[in-house]
Amino acid sequence: MDLFAAGTDTTSTAIEWAISELIKHPRVMKKLQKEIGEIGHGKPMITENDLEKMTYLHAVLKETLRLHTPLPLLIARESTQYIKLMGYDIPAGTQVIINAWAIGRDPSRWEEPEHFRPERFLNSSIDYKGLNFEFIPFGAGRRGCPAIQFATVVTHLVYKYDLTLPEEMKGEELDMTEITGLTIHRKSPLLVVATPRFD
């Protein structure tokens, strides 16, 4: 039950951050809607096969997870045997906690790390699977979290609705302040007006 709750919380948090960034950056939203519309061809539902063809969607999701890693501190790992690593003696049983939030914003790894720029992931082999240690939102190895299914939810929301802020607020005015905890949530809940795009 705890794993189910944790997976639900991180998924809903990632969706909220993705929608927040899309609303804050209307150019990105339009480009994503164009890609989804061209691949969806007016279908009532987007399929898994369609998702595989959406390169800009994957770039948007990766950039969201880089900037707003759902679990800022990944689940602790423990060394199983003694090892000498980069001149350090690491005894068996040493717990290691990885700050994935800081890695995703490291200026030595990312150009303008505080800016939301999905294009940085276009033509890039960096993926969610934990093989690229500059981008490990779900961890790495056998216990890497497989919960990347939020792509489907974001795709359907963007495909079926125009998402705007209420009362003539502009996207660039959206407060993106984070509150820390086990998962990083928005300080203020996201309120969105969803207008259907199709009859």
C-alpha positions as CSV (number, residue, x, y, z in Angstrom):
1,M,0.0,0.0,0.0
2,D,2.9,2.4,0.8
3,L,4.4,1.8,-2.6
4,F,1.1,2.5,-4.3
5,A,0.6,5.7,-2.4
6,A,4.2,6.8,-3.1
7,G,3.8,6.0,-6.9
8,T,0.5,7.9,-7.0
9,D,1.9,11.0,-5.2
10,T,5.0,11.2,-7.4
11,T,3.0,10.7,-10.6
12,S,0.4,13.4,-9.7
13,T,3.1,15.8,-8.7
14,A,5.0,15.2,-12.0
15,I,1.8,15.9,-13.9
16,E,1.1,19.1,-12.0
17,W,4.7,20.3,-12.7
18,A,4.5,19.4,-16.4
19,I,1.2,21.3,-16.8
20,S,2.6,24.3,-14.8
21,E,5.6,24.5,-17.1
22,L,3.5,24.2,-20.2
23,I,1.2,27.0,-19.1
24,K,4.1,29.2,-18.1
25,H,5.7,28.6,-21.5
26,P,3.0,28.9,-24.2
27,R,5.5,28.5,-27.0
28,V,6.3,25.0,-25.7
29,M,2.6,24.2,-25.2
30,K,1.7,25.2,-28.8
31,K,4.7,23.2,-30.2
32,L,3.6,20.1,-28.1
33,Q,-0.1,20.5,-29.2
34,K,1.0,20.7,-32.8
35,E,3.1,17.5,-32.5
36,I,0.3,15.6,-30.7
37,G,-2.3,16.9,-33.1
38,E,-0.3,15.8,-36.2
39,I,0.3,12.3,-34.8
40,G,-3.2,12.0,-33.3
41,H,-5.0,12.9,-36.6
42,G,-8.2,13.8,-34.7
43,K,-8.4,10.4,-33.1
44,P,-10.5,10.2,-29.9
45,M,-7.6,8.7,-28.0
46,I,-3.9,8.7,-28.3
47,T,-2.4,5.2,-28.3
48,E,0.9,3.9,-26.9
49,N,2.1,3.5,-30.4
50,D,1.4,7.2,-31.0
51,L,3.4,8.1,-27.8
52,E,6.5,6.4,-29.1
53,K,6.5,8.8,-32.1
54,M,6.3,12.0,-30.1
55,T,9.8,13.2,-29.7
56,Y,8.9,16.7,-28.4
57,L,6.6,15.2,-25.8
58,H,9.5,13.1,-24.5
59,A,11.7,16.2,-24.4
60,V,9.0,18.1,-22.5
61,L,8.6,15.2,-19.9
62,K,12.4,14.8,-19.5
63,E,12.8,18.5,-19.0
64,T,10.0,18.6,-16.4
65,L,11.6,15.7,-14.5
66,R,15.0,17.3,-14.7
67,L,13.8,20.6,-13.2
68,H,11.2,19.1,-10.9
69,T,12.4,15.7,-9.8
70,P,9.4,14.1,-7.9
71,L,11.7,12.6,-5.2
72,P,14.5,15.1,-4.6
73,L,16.4,12.6,-2.5
74,L,16.3,9.1,-4.0
75,I,15.7,6.1,-1.9
76,A,18.9,5.3,0.1
77,R,21.2,2.6,-1.2
78,E,23.6,0.6,0.8
79,S,27.0,-0.7,-0.3
80,T,27.2,-4.5,0.0
81,Q,31.0,-4.7,0.2
82,Y,34.1,-2.6,0.8
83,I,35.2,-0.5,-2.1
84,K,37.8,2.2,-2.7
85,L,36.2,4.9,-4.9
86,M,38.0,8.0,-6.2
87,G,40.4,7.7,-3.3
88,Y,37.7,7.2,-0.6
89,D,37.3,4.1,1.5
90,I,33.7,3.0,1.5
91,P,33.0,0.2,4.0
92,A,30.3,-2.4,3.5
93,G,27.0,-1.2,4.9
94,T,27.5,2.5,4.0
95,Q,24.3,4.2,3.2
96,V,24.3,6.5,0.2
97,I,21.6,9.1,-0.4
98,I,21.6,10.8,-3.9
99,N,20.3,14.3,-4.3
100,A,18.7,14.0,-7.8
101,W,17.2,17.5,-7.5
102,A,20.7,19.0,-7.2
103,I,22.0,16.8,-10.1
104,G,19.2,18.0,-12.4
105,R,20.2,21.7,-11.7
106,D,24.0,21.3,-11.7
107,P,25.5,24.1,-13.9
108,S,28.5,21.9,-14.7
109,R,26.2,19.4,-16.4
110,W,23.4,21.6,-17.8
111,E,23.5,24.9,-19.7
112,E,21.1,27.4,-17.9
113,P,19.9,24.7,-15.5
114,E,17.1,26.9,-14.0
115,H,15.5,27.5,-17.4
116,F,12.8,25.2,-18.8
117,R,14.1,24.3,-22.3
118,P,12.8,20.9,-23.6
119,E,14.9,21.4,-26.7
120,R,18.0,20.4,-24.7
121,F,16.7,16.8,-24.9
122,L,16.0,16.7,-28.7
123,N,18.7,14.7,-30.5
124,S,20.0,13.5,-27.1
125,S,20.4,9.9,-26.0
126,I,19.8,10.8,-22.4
127,D,16.8,8.7,-21.1
128,Y,14.9,8.0,-17.9
129,K,16.4,4.5,-17.4
130,G,19.2,5.6,-15.1
131,L,22.1,5.0,-17.5
132,N,23.0,8.7,-17.6
133,F,23.9,9.9,-14.1
134,E,23.3,13.5,-14.9
135,F,19.6,12.6,-15.3
136,I,18.2,10.1,-12.8
137,P,14.7,11.2,-11.7
138,F,13.7,7.6,-11.0
139,G,17.0,6.3,-9.7
140,A,19.1,3.7,-11.5
141,G,19.7,0.0,-11.4
142,R,17.3,-2.9,-10.7
143,R,15.3,-0.8,-8.3
144,G,14.9,2.2,-10.7
145,C,11.2,3.4,-10.6
146,P,9.3,2.4,-13.7
147,A,6.6,5.0,-13.0
148,I,6.9,7.1,-16.2
149,Q,3.3,6.4,-17.2
150,F,2.3,10.0,-16.6
151,A,3.2,10.7,-20.2
152,T,-0.3,9.4,-21.2
153,V,-2.1,11.7,-18.8
154,V,-0.2,14.8,-19.9
155,T,-0.7,13.9,-23.6
156,H,-4.4,13.5,-23.3
157,L,-4.8,16.7,-21.3
158,V,-2.8,18.7,-23.9
159,Y,-4.5,17.0,-26.8
160,K,-8.1,17.4,-25.7
161,Y,-8.0,20.8,-23.8
162,D,-6.6,24.3,-24.0
163,L,-5.2,24.9,-20.5
164,T,-5.1,28.4,-19.2
165,L,-5.0,30.2,-15.9
166,P,-8.2,31.7,-14.5
167,E,-9.2,35.4,-14.5
168,E,-6.9,36.6,-17.3
169,M,-3.7,35.7,-15.4
170,K,-0.7,35.3,-17.7
171,G,1.4,32.1,-17.7
172,E,4.6,34.0,-17.1
173,E,3.1,35.3,-13.8
174,L,2.6,31.7,-12.5
175,D,4.3,31.2,-9.2
176,M,6.6,28.2,-9.5
177,T,7.8,28.2,-5.8
178,E,8.5,24.7,-4.5
179,I,7.9,23.3,-1.0
180,T,10.2,20.6,0.1
181,G,9.3,17.2,1.6
182,L,9.5,13.6,0.5
183,T,8.2,14.9,-2.8
184,I,8.5,18.4,-4.1
185,H,5.1,20.0,-4.5
186,R,4.1,23.4,-5.7
187,K,3.7,25.9,-2.9
188,S,0.3,27.0,-4.2
189,P,-2.0,24.5,-5.9
190,L,-2.3,24.8,-9.7
191,L,-5.7,26.1,-10.8
192,V,-6.4,25.6,-14.5
193,V,-9.3,26.4,-16.8
194,A,-9.6,23.5,-19.3
195,T,-11.5,24.4,-22.5
196,P,-12.2,21.5,-24.9
197,R,-10.3,21.8,-28.2
198,F,-12.7,19.6,-30.2
199,D,-16.5,19.2,-30.3
